[in-house]
């Protein structure tokens, strides 16, 4: 590649709540000649972005279409309820869905949970986004259930959260179109899986073949293995060793 040619890039999408900094740092250390371009995308739009080829891979929330995407599940998030700091729920370290049955719970349009039936009492409206719902929580007109990473991402001084032990959980995965598993995608998979540069499943330079031992020429005497004893070899004589004969 000449200096005038543009270096290929690796385009990585990620949904809100995911922090890709660690993997990006390792990428930049291992592949400094290949820029990594980050794109944050709403969770509901990640599927379309990857299908359109506008990103090579992405950190997404499961589930995904496994007929189209390959995916590596990475971790499962705790689920929390976001409440005003002076709310009665803050007296407990964790709560259950039953504890929230009489509370107004907002269900924003970008909710990452696929509820069969949202818990609690429905809000007077469905906010468009999670930040919009948090504005209503801060106004003390309802509560919001989200993955813990989103509660941290949209942290406000007037709000706090508590773990909901029996709520659905959100799983984060690395996903990419199965038919677009490029070398750069393989490189990033190796980083996410924690492989070293010289991992047998990485794309490191293959080792040089070992030199084969030379075979002795046909008919040449074979040398016995082992160390020499250092003892002289005695010739064979007809008699037994002993005292010299006396002259008669």
RAHU-V406712 format. One record per residue. PHI is phi in whole degrees, -180 to 180 (* if undefined). PSI is psi in degrees with one decimal (999 if undefined). Layout:
BEGIN
PHI_PSI / PHI_PSI
END
This chain:
BEGIN
*_130.6 / -85_166.4 / -66_-23.0 / -80_-15.1 / -81_143.4 / -79_135.6 / -68_141.6 / -66_149.1 / -116_161.3 / -114_120.2 / -99_117.0 / -118_121.3 / -96_155.2 / -153_147.1 / -90_158.0 / -56_139.2 / 103_-23.7 / -88_137.5 / -115_98.7 / -87_8.8 / -56_-41.9 / -62_-45.4 / -71_-34.6 / -65_-41.5 / -61_-45.3 / -65_-39.9 / -58_-48.3 / -64_-30.3 / -73_-39.1 / -87_-33.2 / -129_63.5 / -64_-20.2 / -86_-2.9 / -120_102.5 / -62_141.5 / -105_121.4 / -105_120.0 / -95_140.3 / -137_118.0 / -84_136.4 / -138_139.8 / -56_145.1 / -55_-38.0 / -72_-16.0 / -104_-3.7 / -64_-40.3 / -58_-50.7 / -65_-37.2 / -62_-44.6 / -71_-38.3 / -64_-35.2 / -78_-6.5 / 78_18.7 / -85_-1.8 / -150_149.1 / -81_-31.8 / -160_169.1 / -158_149.6 / -86_115.7 / -128_171.4 / -99_131.2 / -73_153.5 / -87_162.3 / -129_166.5 / -73_103.7 / -77_-6.9 / -77_-20.9 / -112_-36.7 / -106_146.9 / -94_145.8 / -146_142.3 / -118_104.7 / -62_136.3 / -111_-50.4 / -162_162.8 / -113_134.2 / -93_148.9 / -71_151.6 / -107_136.8 / -131_160.9 / -110_128.6 / -92_129.8 / -138_160.4 / -63_151.5 / -62_-25.2 / -98_13.6 / -73_149.3 / -62_-27.5 / -63_-25.1 / -67_-10.1 / -71_-19.2 / -107_152.9 / -79_-30.1 / -150_157.7 / -135_172.1 / -116_168.6 / -62_-32.0 / -64_-33.4 / -66_-20.4 / -102_5.1 / -59_-33.8 / -98_4.9 / -92_148.4 / -77_122.2 / -120_124.6 / -80_145.5 / -128_81.9 / -65_160.4 / -66_-24.1 / -98_20.7 / -55_132.8 / -87_-6.4 / -95_137.4 / -96_79.3 / -72_134.3 / -69_-43.6 / -147_110.6 / -56_138.3 / -74_168.0 / 73_-172.3 / -87_137.1 / -68_146.9 / -74_169.0 / -72_-13.2 / -156_165.6 / -102_108.2 / -61_151.3 / -69_-38.1 / -135_165.9 / -61_-45.6 / -58_-36.2 / -64_-40.5 / -65_-37.1 / -67_-31.2 / -61_-39.3 / -71_-35.5 / -63_-42.3 / -64_-27.1 / -81_0.9 / 66_38.9 / -116_6.7 / 169_178.0 / -121_173.2 / -145_133.1 / -102_126.7 / -146_163.8 / -62_149.0 / -58_-34.8 / -63_-33.8 / -74_-34.9 / -62_-36.8 / -74_-39.9 / -62_-42.0 / -103_34.5 / -57_138.4 / -132_147.5 / -66_-24.8 / -93_2.9 / -124_155.8 / -143_-175.4 / -150_160.6 / -135_146.9 / -69_136.8 / -105_106.2 / -71_-26.2 / -114_19.1 / -85_158.7 / -58_154.4 / -119_153.6 / -103_135.1 / -110_137.2 / -101_139.3 / -142_157.0 / -92_124.4 / -130_152.1 / -158_155.5 / -62_127.6 / -59_-36.3 / -81_0.5 / -121_43.1 / -84_85.1 / -83_173.8 / -61_-37.8 / -69_-35.5 / -63_-43.5 / -61_-39.6 / -60_-43.4 / -72_-36.0 / -58_-44.1 / -60_-39.6 / -66_-44.9 / -65_-36.5 / -78_-6.5 / 83_19.9 / -73_148.7 / -82_172.0 / -61_-37.5 / -96_18.8 / -61_146.0 / -65_-21.1 / -100_2.4 / -82_-173.0 / -112_38.0 / -72_163.6 / -62_129.0 / -66_146.2 / -68_154.7 / -69_145.9 / -65_145.0 / -70_144.6 / -75_133.2 / -84_144.3 / -69_140.9 / -74_135.3 / -84_142.2 / -65_148.0 / -62_149.4 / -64_129.8 / 92_-9.7 / -75_144.7 / -65_139.3 / -84_138.4 / -94_134.0 / -77_143.0 / -79_159.5 / 115_164.6 / -85_148.0 / -68_144.1 / -80_-24.0 / 84_0.1 / -92_137.1 / -68_150.9 / -91_123.5 / -84_138.4 / -77_163.7 / -88_132.2 / -123_157.8 / -69_-33.3 / -97_174.6 / -92_148.8 / -67_144.7 / 176_-159.9 / -73_150.1 / -69_149.5 / -70_145.0 / -82_140.4 / -73_140.6 / -92_999
END
